[in-house]
């Protein structure tokens, strides 16, 4: 079964992210819900105020007793926040309150602004009618209408939760970017430190092995048996590995290389060191396909993918490496095996540091391969296809020369 090694520091805690997201949604929804309750209450209050205002206008229009002064002073003039317009049955504006009109405007400009405000009020709320009556006969001889819209305070209250959520969203997005950048920077420091330390640790025993090989060359009992030659190959391999780790800490220089030849170098080294029942085959329509790569690191990626394929197949099977020239001057390298494959549930996790399906292993091989191809070669590496008990195909995309 797939497992995550002790490198939990690098793992995304998906459950925690979902919990934080759920709590944020609950808080946001609650904020909007509570604000909407307040808005509805304030709307009802303002509508009642406008009704009272309209009743006062109706009363003053139809009555001439001594209460008119009180009503005018205490009700009509007290409305200093809700924009209102009084219009007649022909929709001519009779009066207006709390509508911003510049005193320097011409009559035409004032009229245009009043008509614009009136249209806005009509879209906002239905009017409140005022019945005009004959004071002697109480007969209705006409109608007027009071139009109004939300006060500035109510408008602010309606917009407030959305402004608040926008600010929170922007802050959250900036925090997310900062966190990801910090996490990536720390991971980079760990990668570089690990690579440099590994290269340093390999240096001392490698120098010692090279000295011992020179001693063995002069031993008559060893000469002619091919032992020194094989040890030489492994020493050269260790030197390449040391160079690879040294390259992790710095930006490698990409060169125009023959991809087919580099892959054959890896296959030539691996084939004698794996089971004789495992075949590694390389296919291409052209042996001259070239790409801009850093040879030691690129060979490391191919070697890692091939070793993973060997582990997936066990002691028998076939690894097929196909080199293709794609559109837009790209080079595709497909590495397929006949191993046990992967369930779709884990495909998205195979490149995460610490992820491994082996009982023993650090889970760094594919993570390093992804870093090398995508960060240093500006390419792509991904699982092209995988089926359980049928095999897996990894694809590498590179820019060609």
KOLDO-814743 format. One line per field, with one value per atom (N, C-alpha, C): atom name; x, y, z. Coordinates in steps of 0.02 Angstrom, whole numbers, plus 50000, padded with zeros to 5 digits. Example, Ala and Ser with C-alpha at 12.3 -4.5 7.8 and 13.67 -1.06 7.14 Angstrom:
! residues 2
atomo = (N|CA|C|N|CA|C)
x = (50660|50615|50660|50642|50684|50645)
y = (49716|49775|49835|49888|49947|50002)
z = (50390|50390|50390|50354|50357|50394)
This chain:
! residues 401
atomo = (N|CA|C|N|CA|C|N|CA|C|N|CA|C|N|CA|C|N|CA|C|N|CA|C|N|CA|C|N|CA|C|N|CA|C|N|CA|C|N|CA|C|N|CA|C|N|CA|C|N|CA|C|N|CA|C|N|CA|C|N|CA|C|N|CA|C|N|CA|C|N|CA|C|N|CA|C|N|CA|C|N|CA|C|N|CA|C|N|CA|C|N|CA|C|N|CA|C|N|CA|C|N|CA|C|N|CA|C|N|CA|C|N|CA|C|N|CA|C|N|CA|C|N|CA|C|N|CA|C|N|CA|C|N|CA|C|N|CA|C|N|CA|C|N|CA|C|N|CA|C|N|CA|C|N|CA|C|N|CA|C|N|CA|C|N|CA|C|N|CA|C|N|CA|C|N|CA|C|N|CA|C|N|CA|C|N|CA|C|N|CA|C|N|CA|C|N|CA|C|N|CA|C|N|CA|C|N|CA|C|N|CA|C|N|CA|C|N|CA|C|N|CA|C|N|CA|C|N|CA|C|N|CA|C|N|CA|C|N|CA|C|N|CA|C|N|CA|C|N|CA|C|N|CA|C|N|CA|C|N|CA|C|N|CA|C|N|CA|C|N|CA|C|N|CA|C|N|CA|C|N|CA|C|N|CA|C|N|CA|C|N|CA|C|N|CA|C|N|CA|C|N|CA|C|N|CA|C|N|CA|C|N|CA|C|N|CA|C|N|CA|C|N|CA|C|N|CA|C|N|CA|C|N|CA|C|N|CA|C|N|CA|C|N|CA|C|N|CA|C|N|CA|C|N|CA|C|N|CA|C|N|CA|C|N|CA|C|N|CA|C|N|CA|C|N|CA|C|N|CA|C|N|CA|C|N|CA|C|N|CA|C|N|CA|C|N|CA|C|N|CA|C|N|CA|C|N|CA|C|N|CA|C|N|CA|C|N|CA|C|N|CA|C|N|CA|C|N|CA|C|N|CA|C|N|CA|C|N|CA|C|N|CA|C|N|CA|C|N|CA|C|N|CA|C|N|CA|C|N|CA|C|N|CA|C|N|CA|C|N|CA|C|N|CA|C|N|CA|C|N|CA|C|N|CA|C|N|CA|C|N|CA|C|N|CA|C|N|CA|C|N|CA|C|N|CA|C|N|CA|C|N|CA|C|N|CA|C|N|CA|C|N|CA|C|N|CA|C|N|CA|C|N|CA|C|N|CA|C|N|CA|C|N|CA|C|N|CA|C|N|CA|C|N|CA|C|N|CA|C|N|CA|C|N|CA|C|N|CA|C|N|CA|C|N|CA|C|N|CA|C|N|CA|C|N|CA|C|N|CA|C|N|CA|C|N|CA|C|N|CA|C|N|CA|C|N|CA|C|N|CA|C|N|CA|C|N|CA|C|N|CA|C|N|CA|C|N|CA|C|N|CA|C|N|CA|C|N|CA|C|N|CA|C|N|CA|C|N|CA|C|N|CA|C|N|CA|C|N|CA|C|N|CA|C|N|CA|C|N|CA|C|N|CA|C|N|CA|C|N|CA|C|N|CA|C|N|CA|C|N|CA|C|N|CA|C|N|CA|C|N|CA|C|N|CA|C|N|CA|C|N|CA|C|N|CA|C|N|CA|C|N|CA|C|N|CA|C|N|CA|C|N|CA|C|N|CA|C|N|CA|C|N|CA|C|N|CA|C|N|CA|C|N|CA|C|N|CA|C|N|CA|C|N|CA|C|N|CA|C|N|CA|C|N|CA|C|N|CA|C|N|CA|C|N|CA|C|N|CA|C|N|CA|C|N|CA|C|N|CA|C|N|CA|C|N|CA|C|N|CA|C|N|CA|C|N|CA|C|N|CA|C|N|CA|C|N|CA|C|N|CA|C|N|CA|C|N|CA|C|N|CA|C|N|CA|C|N|CA|C|N|CA|C|N|CA|C|N|CA|C|N|CA|C|N|CA|C|N|CA|C|N|CA|C|N|CA|C|N|CA|C|N|CA|C|N|CA|C|N|CA|C|N|CA|C|N|CA|C|N|CA|C|N|CA|C|N|CA|C|N|CA|C|N|CA|C|N|CA|C|N|CA|C|N|CA|C|N|CA|C|N|CA|C|N|CA|C|N|CA|C|N|CA|C|N|CA|C|N|CA|C|N|CA|C|N|CA|C|N|CA|C|N|CA|C|N|CA|C|N|CA|C|N|CA|C|N|CA|C|N|CA|C|N|CA|C|N|CA|C|N|CA|C|N|CA|C|N|CA|C|N|CA|C|N|CA|C|N|CA|C|N|CA|C|N|CA|C|N|CA|C|N|CA|C|N|CA|C|N|CA|C|N|CA|C|N|CA|C|N|CA|C|N|CA|C|N|CA|C|N|CA|C|N|CA|C|N|CA|C|N|CA|C|N|CA|C|N|CA|C|N|CA|C|N|CA|C|N|CA|C|N|CA|C|N|CA|C|N|CA|C|N|CA|C|N|CA|C|N|CA|C|N|CA|C|N|CA|C|N|CA|C|N|CA|C|N|CA|C|N|CA|C|N|CA|C|N|CA|C|N|CA|C|N|CA|C|N|CA|C|N|CA|C|N|CA|C|N|CA|C|N|CA|C|N|CA|C|N|CA|C|N|CA|C|N|CA|C|N|CA|C|N|CA|C|N|CA|C|N|CA|C|N|CA|C|N|CA|C|N|CA|C|N|CA|C|N|CA|C|N|CA|C|N|CA|C|N|CA|C|N|CA|C|N|CA|C|N|CA|C|N|CA|C|N|CA|C|N|CA|C|N|CA|C|N|CA|C|N|CA|C|N|CA|C|N|CA|C|N|CA|C|N|CA|C|N|CA|C|N|CA|C|N|CA|C|N|CA|C|N|CA|C|N|CA|C|N|CA|C|N|CA|C|N|CA|C|N|CA|C|N|CA|C|N|CA|C|N|CA|C|N|CA|C|N|CA|C|N|CA|C|N|CA|C|N|CA|C|N|CA|C|N|CA|C|N|CA|C|N|CA|C|N|CA|C|N|CA|C|N|CA|C|N|CA|C|N|CA|C|N|CA|C|N|CA|C|N|CA|C|N|CA|C|N|CA|C|N|CA|C|N|CA|C|N|CA|C|N|CA|C|N|CA|C|N|CA|C|N|CA|C|N|CA|C|N|CA|C|N|CA|C)
x = (50042|50000|50043|50016|50052|50056|50111|50116|50155|50150|50189|50243|50304|50359|50359|50412|50415|50422|50425|50433|50365|50329|50263|50266|50325|50332|50311|50320|50305|50236|50198|50133|50080|50036|49979|49926|49907|49855|49787|49763|49702|49642|49638|49581|49580|49638|49641|49620|49640|49621|49545|49515|49442|49406|49434|49403|49406|49465|49472|49425|49420|49375|49302|49283|49214|49199|49246|49235|49230|49271|49269|49201|49177|49112|49056|49059|49008|49008|49069|49074|49048|49067|49046|48970|48943|48870|48833|48858|48826|48827|48883|48890|48838|48834|48786|48714|48700|48632|48611|48656|48639|48632|48677|48673|48608|48587|48525|48465|48467|48413|48410|48468|48471|48447|48467|48447|48371|48341|48268|48232|48258|48228|48234|48291|48301|48259|48252|48208|48136|48112|48044|48036|48087|48084|48081|48123|48123|48058|48030|47966|47911|47912|47863|47872|47935|47948|47921|47931|47906|47829|47798|47725|47701|47735|47717|47727|47782|47797|47741|47720|47666|47600|47585|47524|47524|47584|47590|47578|47607|47595|47521|47490|47419|47377|47397|47359|47366|47428|47439|47405|47399|47366|47290|47262|47189|47161|47205|47181|47214|47180|47207|47206|47200|47197|47266|47271|47333|47386|47365|47414|47463|47448|47490|47561|47571|47638|47676|47642|47675|47695|47649|47663|47720|47718|47770|47839|47842|47906|47931|47886|47907|47909|47875|47874|47906|47880|47903|47976|47992|48060|48109|48085|48129|48159|48130|48157|48218|48276|48337|48387|48362|48408|48381|48315|48286|48269|48299|48283|48210|48172|48102|48085|48033|48007|47931|47901|47828|47810|47770|47751|47675|47650|47578|47558|47494|47468|47497|47524|47556|47632|47653|47724|47767|47738|47778|47803|47865|47895|47870|47836|47809|47860|47892|47940|47988|48044|48092|48132|48156|48196|48257|48313|48374|48400|48390|48417|48473|48532|48590|48583|48575|48570|48619|48663|48713|48679|48689|48657|48684|48742|48772|48747|48708|48683|48631|48626|48574|48507|48450|48385|48380|48410|48407|48446|48505|48544|48508|48476|48439|48382|48347|48290|48312|48368|48394|48412|48444|48464|48403|48353|48292|48256|48253|48221|48260|48325|48366|48354|48353|48340|48270|48222|48154|48150|48183|48185|48216|48269|48301|48254|48217|48170|48114|48091|48038|48061|48126|48153|48162|48169|48185|48124|48073|48014|47951|47894|47831|47813|47777|47762|47708|47706|47653|47605|47541|47494|47470|47455|47425|47359|47305|47240|47227|47210|47194|47118|47093|47021|46998|46937|46905|46890|46917|46907|46833|46793|46721|46679|46690|46648|46684|46748|46789|46792|46783|46784|46855|46876|46944|46945|46988|46992|47059|47103|47168|47213|47269|47318|47388|47429|47501|47537|47600|47637|47704|47723|47788|47833|47885|47937|47997|48032|48091|48140|48199|48249|48287|48332|48368|48410|48413|48457|48529|48573|48645|48668|48641|48660|48639|48578|48555|48595|48611|48652|48720|48749|48813|48807|48754|48744|48734|48700|48691|48758|48799|48863|48916|48908|48961|48984|48939|48964|49002|48983|49018|49087|49091|49157|49201|49171|49208|49233|49190|49210|49264|49259|49311|49378|49378|49441|49469|49425|49448|49476|49441|49464|49532|49540|49605|49660|49645|49694|49711|49659|49670|49712|49699|49737|49810|49821|49891|49926|49889|49918|49935|49890|49901|49964|49972|50031|50094|50090|50148|50167|50115|50129|50160|50132|50159|50230|50242|50310|50359|50338|50381|50394|50341|50348|50395|50385|50427|50499|50510|50578|50612|50574|50603|50617|50572|50584|50647|50654|50713|50777|50775|50835|50851|50798|50809|50837|50807|50832|50906|50922|50991|51038|51018|51060|51071|51018|51023|51069|51060|51101|51174|51188|51258|51291|51254|51283|51296|51250|51260|51322|51329|51387|51451|51449|51508|51525|51473|51485|51511|51490|51514|51586|51608|51675|51731|51730|51785|51791|51737|51745|51760|51737|51750|51824|51856|51928|51966|51943|51976|51969|51909|51898|51942|51950|51992|52064|52088|52156|52163|52113|52115|52113|52077|52075|52145|52181|52249|52293|52281|52319|52301|52236|52213|52238|52249|52273|52340|52380|52448|52450|52393|52392|52387|52436|52437|52379|52353|52298|52231|52226|52164|52163|52223|52227|52194|52160|52130|52064|52039|51975|51916|51930|51876|51849|51879|51853|51867|51928|51947|51905|51892|51853|51782|51752|51684|51684|51735|51740|51749|51787|51796|51729|51686|51619|51580|51584|51546|51575|51641|51672|51649|51649|51625|51552|51514|51443|51437|51477|51476|51496|51543|51564|51506|51469|51412|51359|51347|51298|51318|51382|51406|51395|51408|51397|51322|51280|51208|51186|51209|51189|51218|51278|51307|51267|51238|51200|51133|51107|51042|51044|51100|51105|51117|51124|51137|51100|51092|51056|51101|51081|51124|51123|51177|51182|51155|51105|51076|51116|51126|51163|51123|51139|51108|51135|51091|51112|51069|51098|51062|51024|50958|50917|50923|50923|50928|50992|51047|51112|51114|51086|51086|51045|50988|50946|50980|51015|51052|51108|51139|51191|51162|51102|51070|51052|51023|51003|51063|51119|51180|51206|51198|51221|51173|51108|51058|51049|51050|51031|51071|51138|51175|51162|51131|51123|51052|51010|50942|50934|50878|50865|50870|50896|50903|50835|50783|50715|50680|50715|50688|50723|50684|50711|50696|50746|50737|50747|50694|50695|50684|50721|50716|50691|50639|50609|50611|50628|50625|50623|50591|50589|50651|50686|50747|50797|50857|50909|50946|50920|50953|50911|50859|50817|50859|50857|50898|50855|50881|50846|50897|50876|50919|50911|50963|50959|51026|51024|51085|51094|51143|51150|51149|51191|51191|51123|51090|51025|50971|50973|50924|50931|50993|51005|50981|50988|50964|50889|50852|50780|50761|50793|50778|50795|50851|50871|50820|50797|50748|50684|50659|50597|50606|50663|50675|50680|50713|50718|50649|50609|50540|50501|50512|50479|50501|50566|50593|50561|50555|50524|50451|50417|50345|50335|50384|50377|50403|50447|50477|50536|50533|50591|50583|50526|50516|50471|50483|50442|50481|50449|50479|50470|50524|50522|50531|50481|50484|50492|50546|50559|50549|50501|50487|50505|50544|50565|50528|50489|50447|50461|50456|50460|50389|50369|50301|50296|50237|50225|50257|50262|50290|50361|50398|50469|50479|50435|50441|50465|50494|50516|50478|50448|50412|50451|50457|50488|50439|50414|50367|50405|50399|50431|50376|50367|50312|50339|50302|50321|50261|50274|50220|50209|50216|50211|50140|50134|50069|50025|50052|50011|49993|49952|49932|49857|49823|49753|49749|49696|49689|49690|49673|49670|49738|49792|49858|49900|49874|49914|49933|49887|49902|49953|49970|50015|50085|50097|50160|50221|50211|50268|50278|50238|50246|50305|50347|50403|50378|50408|50390|50339|50311|50262|50298|50282|50312|50265|50269|50230|50273|50336|50381|50382|50398|50403|50463|50515|50574|50586|50599|50612|50593|50627|50615|50561|50545|50494|50519|50583|50612|50626|50628|50648|50605|50540|50495|50491|50495|50495|50555|50614|50674|50667|50638|50629|50585|50531|50487|50523|50561|50598|50649|50685|50736|50705|50651|50621|50585|50545|50502|50539|50583|50618|50680|50719|50783|50778|50730|50725|50662|50622|50561|50516|50516|50475|50418|50392|50338|50351|50330|50332|50268|50235|50171|50156|50106|50083|50036|50058|50016|49958|49973|49920|49944|49896|49912|49849|49857|49803|49830|49791|49813|49823|49880|49899|49913|49919|49933|49996|50011|50072|50059|50114|50112|50155|50134|50173|50184|50247|50265|50285|50268|50287|50329|50383|50425|50418|50406|50402|50461|50499|50556|50550|50581|50586|50643|50631|50684|50728|50781|50827|50797)
y = (49940|50000|50062|50116|50179|50207|50239|50269|50334|50375|50435|50424|50439|50429|50484|50487|50535|50607|50619|50688|50723|50720|50750|50826|50853|50926|50954|50913|50938|50920|50884|50861|50914|50921|50967|50934|50967|50940|50958|50914|50928|50937|50893|50897|50964|50988|51052|51108|51105|51158|51159|51100|51097|51123|51108|51132|51208|51236|51309|51341|51309|51335|51333|51277|51270|51322|51333|51384|51453|51467|51532|51543|51490|51495|51507|51471|51479|51550|51576|51645|51694|51685|51731|51729|51668|51660|51691|51679|51707|51783|51810|51884|51913|51882|51907|51898|51840|51826|51877|51888|51935|52006|52025|52092|52101|52048|52052|52061|52029|52039|52112|52141|52212|52256|52239|52278|52277|52218|52213|52253|52249|52288|52363|52384|52455|52477|52433|52448|52459|52414|52421|52485|52501|52562|52624|52624|52681|52686|52628|52630|52658|52639|52667|52742|52764|52835|52872|52841|52873|52873|52819|52818|52875|52883|52937|53005|53010|53071|53086|53033|53042|53061|53029|53046|53118|53140|53209|53257|53240|53282|53283|53224|53219|53261|53256|53293|53368|53390|53462|53488|53443|53465|53471|53434|53430|53463|53489|53518|53586|53631|53698|53718|53669|53687|53702|53711|53732|53677|53615|53561|53559|53599|53597|53618|53668|53691|53637|53603|53549|53492|53473|53418|53436|53498|53520|53519|53545|53550|53482|53441|53380|53318|53319|53260|53273|53322|53334|53357|53407|53434|53389|53341|53296|53241|53232|53184|53215|53202|53231|53177|53115|53062|53021|53014|52972|53015|53001|53040|53027|53078|53071|53121|53104|53150|53146|53203|53208|53227|53185|53198|53197|53232|53232|53174|53172|53116|53115|53171|53175|53165|53146|53133|53195|53251|53312|53316|53334|53337|53400|53389|53444|53467|53418|53435|53377|53390|53336|53353|53299|53306|53261|53285|53246|53218|53255|53238|53288|53260|53304|53342|53406|53451|53509|53519|53572|53639|53686|53751|53790|53770|53804|53777|53723|53694|53739|53731|53767|53731|53763|53730|53665|53665|53605|53547|53564|53512|53485|53530|53509|53463|53481|53441|53371|53368|53303|53259|53289|53251|53227|53271|53251|53194|53197|53144|53078|53084|53023|52993|53035|53011|52981|53012|52986|52916|52906|52839|52788|52808|52762|52744|52794|52781|52734|52743|52700|52627|52618|52550|52519|52562|52537|52514|52557|52541|52567|52535|52563|52627|52674|52738|52731|52781|52786|52841|52824|52874|52923|52983|53035|53057|53051|53071|53144|53183|53253|53260|53288|53293|53365|53376|53441|53445|53496|53500|53507|53531|53542|53479|53447|53389|53322|53326|53265|53223|53255|53220|53220|53162|53155|53186|53235|53268|53258|53221|53210|53165|53146|53103|53131|53119|53131|53068|53062|53002|53021|52983|52993|52934|52951|52902|52911|52856|52861|52805|52812|52759|52754|52705|52693|52753|52762|52815|52795|52842|52829|52777|52781|52733|52662|52654|52588|52562|52605|52585|52559|52595|52572|52505|52495|52433|52375|52386|52333|52313|52363|52349|52324|52337|52323|52250|52199|52130|52109|52134|52115|52148|52210|52242|52206|52187|52151|52085|52047|51983|51991|52045|52057|52070|52110|52124|52060|52019|51956|51910|51907|51864|51887|51952|51978|51963|51975|51961|51886|51843|51771|51749|51780|51762|51782|51843|51865|51821|51803|51759|51690|51665|51600|51602|51656|51663|51668|51707|51715|51649|51611|51547|51498|51496|51450|51468|51535|51556|51538|51549|51532|51457|51418|51345|51321|51349|51330|51349|51409|51431|51386|51365|51321|51253|51228|51164|51168|51224|51232|51230|51263|51263|51192|51154|51085|51042|51050|51012|51027|51091|51111|51086|51094|51071|50996|50959|50886|50866|50898|50880|50896|50956|50975|50929|50914|50871|50801|50775|50709|50708|50761|50765|50769|50805|50811|50744|50709|50644|50592|50596|50548|50561|50622|50640|50601|50593|50560|50486|50445|50374|50365|50412|50406|50414|50461|50471|50409|50381|50322|50263|50254|50199|50205|50266|50277|50257|50271|50252|50176|50143|50070|50036|50065|50036|50037|50092|50095|50041|50025|49972|49905|49894|49831|49821|49875|49870|49834|49844|49815|49746|49720|49654|49602|49558|49508|49459|49447|49400|49429|49495|49529|49543|49553|49573|49521|49547|49505|49474|49487|49457|49506|49566|49614|49647|49630|49658|49733|49752|49822|49864|49836|49872|49886|49835|49844|49894|49889|49938|50008|50013|50078|50108|50065|50088|50115|50078|50101|50165|50172|50234|50292|50281|50335|50352|50300|50311|50352|50336|50374|50447|50457|50526|50564|50529|50560|50577|50529|50542|50602|50607|50664|50729|50727|50787|50805|50753|50766|50803|50777|50809|50879|50889|50957|51004|50979|51021|51043|51006|51023|51092|51111|51174|51234|51226|51282|51272|51326|51322|51289|51230|51194|51228|51218|51245|51193|51211|51165|51167|51107|51102|51063|51074|51037|50965|50917|50848|50802|50745|50693|50651|50656|50623|50547|50521|50449|50422|50457|50434|50437|50490|50495|50438|50423|50370|50302|50292|50229|50222|50277|50274|50246|50270|50246|50172|50153|50084|50038|50060|50018|50007|50056|50048|50004|50014|49979|49906|49891|49824|49768|49775|49720|49717|49769|49773|49757|49737|49715|49642|49614|49544|49530|49472|49453|49443|49437|49428|49495|49549|49616|49645|49662|49691|49766|49805|49877|49892|49916|49928|50001|50027|50097|50101|50141|50148|50222|50233|50301|50298|50346|50350|50385|50420|50455|50454|50433|50431|50498|50549|50615|50667|50645|50693|50725|50792|50829|50875|50892|50938|50973|51029|51066|51036|51001|50968|50974|50960|50952|50876|50850|50778|50738|50755|50714|50713|50770|50772|50736|50746|50713|50636|50612|50540|50515|50557|50538|50527|50571|50564|50498|50485|50422|50362|50365|50310|50299|50354|50348|50315|50338|50311|50237|50219|50148|50105|50130|50092|50083|50136|50129|50076|50075|50025|49955|49946|49881|49859|49906|49890|49870|49904|49889|49821|49798|49734|49675|49688|49632|49603|49538|49505|49493|49510|49498|49551|49566|49616|49654|49705|49745|49819|49856|49929|49954|49991|50019|50095|50120|50192|50216|50261|50287|50360|50378|50447|50474|50527|50553|50628|50650|50722|50748|50795|50821|50888|50917|50982|51037|51096|51155|51141|51102|51090|51057|51011|50976|50905|50877|50807|50771|50714|50674|50609|50592|50529|50491|50434|50392|50331|50321|50264|50220|50162|50117|50053|50025|49961|49913|49851|49800|49779|49827|49812|49811|49822|49816|49878|49932|49992|50027|50079|50118|50131|50130|50152|50227|50249|50319|50365|50338|50379|50405|50373|50394|50427|50429|50456|50529|50568|50639|50649|50597|50605|50578|50546|50510|50556|50620|50666|50705|50691|50727|50699|50743|50718|50675|50617|50573|50520|50525|50475|50415|50356|50296|50237|50189|50127|50070|50085|50032|50031|49972|49966|50004|50007|50046|50097|50157|50209|50277|50327|50396|50430|50405|50437|50502|50504|50566|50561|50500|50491|50530|50521|50555|50629|50647|50718|50753|50721|50749|50752|50700|50699|50757|50769|50825|50891|50898|50960|50972|50919|50926|50944|50910|50921|50988|51004|51063|51127|51122|51182|51198|51147|51158|51154|51114|51105|51138|51171|51204|51156|51094|51044|51020|50961|50932|50857|50831|50759|50740|50688|50668|50596|50569|50501|50504|50478|50479|50430|50371|50321|50269|50238|50185|50144|50079|50033|49978|49961|49910|49843|49812|49747|49750|49810|49817|49858|49904|49944|50019|50055|50128|50159|50217|50255|50326|50345|50413|50450|50513|50553|50613|50624|50684|50726|50791|50838|50886|50893|50939|50982|51041|51083|51060|51054|51029|51088|51071|51122|51154)
z = (50000|50000|50000|49973|49972|50042|50057|50123|50118|50170|50175|50226|50209|50255|50307|50347|50402|50380|50315|50290|50288|50343|50347|50342|50353|50351|50284|50232|50165|50140|50181|50157|50169|50121|50128|50171|50224|50267|50238|50194|50157|50204|50254|50300|50336|50358|50393|50347|50284|50236|50227|50222|50214|50276|50335|50397|50400|50383|50383|50332|50273|50221|50245|50278|50302|50355|50401|50454|50423|50373|50339|50305|50273|50238|50289|50346|50398|50425|50439|50465|50414|50351|50298|50289|50287|50279|50337|50398|50457|50456|50434|50430|50382|50323|50273|50297|50328|50352|50405|50454|50508|50481|50435|50406|50366|50331|50293|50339|50398|50447|50468|50482|50502|50444|50384|50325|50317|50324|50316|50370|50432|50486|50473|50450|50435|50376|50326|50269|50292|50335|50360|50401|50439|50479|50434|50382|50337|50298|50280|50245|50290|50353|50401|50408|50408|50413|50351|50292|50231|50231|50256|50261|50306|50363|50409|50375|50339|50302|50251|50215|50165|50199|50256|50292|50316|50337|50360|50302|50243|50184|50166|50170|50153|50202|50266|50317|50308|50294|50285|50222|50172|50110|50118|50165|50171|50234|50276|50339|50349|50383|50394|50468|50513|50585|50612|50677|50708|50714|50700|50705|50645|50594|50534|50550|50589|50606|50643|50689|50727|50680|50636|50590|50543|50519|50473|50507|50567|50602|50627|50655|50689|50645|50588|50546|50478|50443|50375|50374|50415|50415|50452|50492|50528|50482|50424|50377|50342|50370|50342|50318|50308|50286|50228|50223|50171|50110|50052|49991|49970|49961|49941|49886|49847|49796|49796|49794|49790|49718|49685|49616|49610|49560|49550|49504|49487|49447|49377|49354|49288|49293|49353|49367|49361|49374|49381|49453|49461|49528|49563|49620|49659|49711|49742|49796|49803|49835|49848|49911|49944|50005|50001|50028|50036|49969|49917|49851|49836|49821|49810|49744|49751|49693|49704|49657|49662|49647|49692|49684|49624|49598|49541|49474|49477|49414|49382|49316|49280|49292|49279|49287|49246|49187|49145|49178|49206|49239|49301|49338|49397|49378|49325|49303|49281|49244|49222|49281|49331|49390|49429|49436|49472|49436|49371|49333|49340|49340|49349|49417|49469|49537|49543|49508|49511|49480|49424|49393|49439|49473|49520|49578|49603|49657|49634|49573|49546|49543|49525|49522|49591|49642|49709|49747|49754|49793|49758|49770|49744|49782|49751|49783|49837|49880|49931|49909|49897|49870|49924|49903|49945|49912|49949|49922|49938|49886|49895|49899|49954|49966|49974|49956|49969|50043|50079|50152|50172|50127|50144|50131|50074|50055|50066|50082|50091|50027|49970|49906|49878|49855|49827|49757|49748|49683|49648|49680|49648|49690|49661|49695|49684|49734|49728|49754|49736|49755|49786|49838|49869|49848|49812|49795|49841|49853|49897|49881|49908|49901|49967|49971|50033|50054|50119|50145|50135|50142|50135|50186|50247|50299|50279|50254|50234|50175|50128|50070|50093|50141|50168|50202|50239|50276|50228|50172|50121|50091|50076|50043|50091|50156|50204|50204|50209|50213|50151|50092|50031|50028|50052|50055|50105|50162|50214|50187|50152|50124|50071|50031|49981|50013|50065|50101|50131|50161|50190|50136|50078|50024|49998|49989|49964|50015|50079|50131|50133|50127|50127|50068|50009|49949|49956|49982|49993|50044|50098|50149|50119|50076|50045|50001|49961|49919|49961|50016|50059|50092|50115|50146|50097|50036|49986|49966|49960|49943|49998|50061|50117|50120|50109|50111|50056|49995|49938|49950|49977|49991|50042|50093|50144|50115|50073|50040|49997|49960|49918|49959|50017|50060|50085|50101|50123|50067|50006|49948|49936|49933|49919|49973|50036|50091|50089|50075|50071|50014|49956|49898|49909|49935|49947|49999|50051|50103|50076|50034|50004|49960|49918|49874|49915|49970|50013|50045|50069|50102|50052|49990|49940|49920|49927|49903|49935|50000|50036|50018|50024|50005|49931|49889|49818|49804|49836|49827|49851|49906|49933|49885|49857|49810|49748|49725|49666|49680|49740|49759|49763|49792|49798|49729|49682|49614|49583|49594|49567|49598|49661|49693|49662|49649|49620|49549|49513|49444|49441|49492|49492|49523|49546|49576|49520|49514|49459|49464|49524|49532|49508|49503|49483|49408|49380|49309|49264|49213|49163|49182|49241|49263|49254|49233|49221|49284|49341|49404|49408|49391|49395|49347|49288|49238|49263|49295|49322|49380|49422|49476|49449|49394|49362|49340|49311|49290|49350|49406|49465|49494|49490|49514|49471|49404|49360|49375|49390|49407|49471|49521|49584|49572|49527|49511|49478|49435|49402|49455|49501|49554|49596|49613|49651|49613|49548|49507|49505|49503|49503|49566|49623|49686|49691|49664|49665|49622|49568|49522|49551|49601|49630|49661|49689|49725|49682|49617|49573|49508|49470|49406|49355|49330|49282|49214|49177|49109|49060|49022|48973|48909|48880|48817|48766|48703|48649|48650|48667|48675|48633|48614|48579|48631|48631|48682|48677|48616|48607|48637|48626|48652|48728|48758|48831|48862|48833|48860|48851|48795|48786|48836|48856|48908|48973|48991|49052|49046|48989|48979|48981|48950|48950|49020|49062|49131|49172|49162|49204|49184|49119|49096|49130|49138|49171|49247|49274|49347|49371|49325|49343|49324|49342|49327|49252|49235|49165|49132|49172|49145|49132|49145|49132|49071|49021|48960|48958|48940|48931|48857|48826|48754|48738|48690|48670|48598|48587|48520|48499|48436|48410|48333|48303|48230|48203|48249|48228|48285|48271|48322|48329|48295|48297|48333|48369|48406|48461|48463|48511|48554|48612|48657|48701|48730|48776|48846|48869|48934|48970|49035|49074|49080|49046|49037|49102|49152|49214|49249|49252|49286|49245|49179|49137|49141|49139|49146|49214|49264|49331|49331|49297|49293|49259|49201|49164|49208|49242|49286|49342|49372|49427|49402|49344|49317|49300|49273|49256|49319|49370|49432|49465|49462|49488|49449|49383|49342|49360|49373|49394|49459|49507|49571|49562|49515|49504|49472|49432|49396|49436|49483|49519|49480|49467|49436|49361|49333|49262|49231|49166|49133|49081|49053|48999|49013|49004|49007|48936|48912|48844|48848|48817|48816|48744|48733|48667|48663|48613|48603|48542|48551|48498|48488|48426|48412|48405|48447|48447|48411|48415|48385|48427|48399|48433|48458|48419|48434|48502|48519|48583|48572|48626|48626|48682|48665|48714|48726|48790|48809|48853|48828|48866|48893|48959|48991|49020|48990|49009|49039|49085|49115|49114|49127|49130|49203|49248|49319|49346|49411|49445|49437|49409|49399|49464|49457|49516|49514|49572|49573|49560|49529|49511|49572|49630|49691|49713|49691|49714|49660|49598|49542|49555|49584|49596|49651|49689|49746|49733|49675|49666|49664|49647|49643|49708|49759|49822|49861|49889|49930|49988|49996|50051|50032|49971|49950|49920|49943|49916|49925|49879|49885|49910|49924|49948|50024|50050|50123|50149|50107|50125|50070|50090|50041|50069|50042|50065|50024|49966|49925|49895|49876|49848|49773|49746|49676|49627|49630|49583|49598|49663|49681|49651|49654|49623|49547|49518|49446|49423|49459|49442|49449|49502|49513|49456|49437|49385|49318|49299|49233|49231|49282|49278|49300|49349|49373|49332|49316|49282|49206|49180|49108|49078|49120|49097|49057|49078|49044|49088|49074|49113|49122|49178|49190|49225|49202|49232|49215|49250|49236|49177|49120|49060|49066|49092|49102|49152|49186|49233|49247|49243|49259|49303|49354|49401|49365|49380|49352|49277|49249|49177|49164|49209|49200|49203|49199|49205|49151|49127|49079|49105|49113|49130|49066|49062|49003|49026|48989|48999|48935|48945|48889|48893|48840|48837|48776|48779|48720|48677|48612|48567|48544|48509|48484|48422)
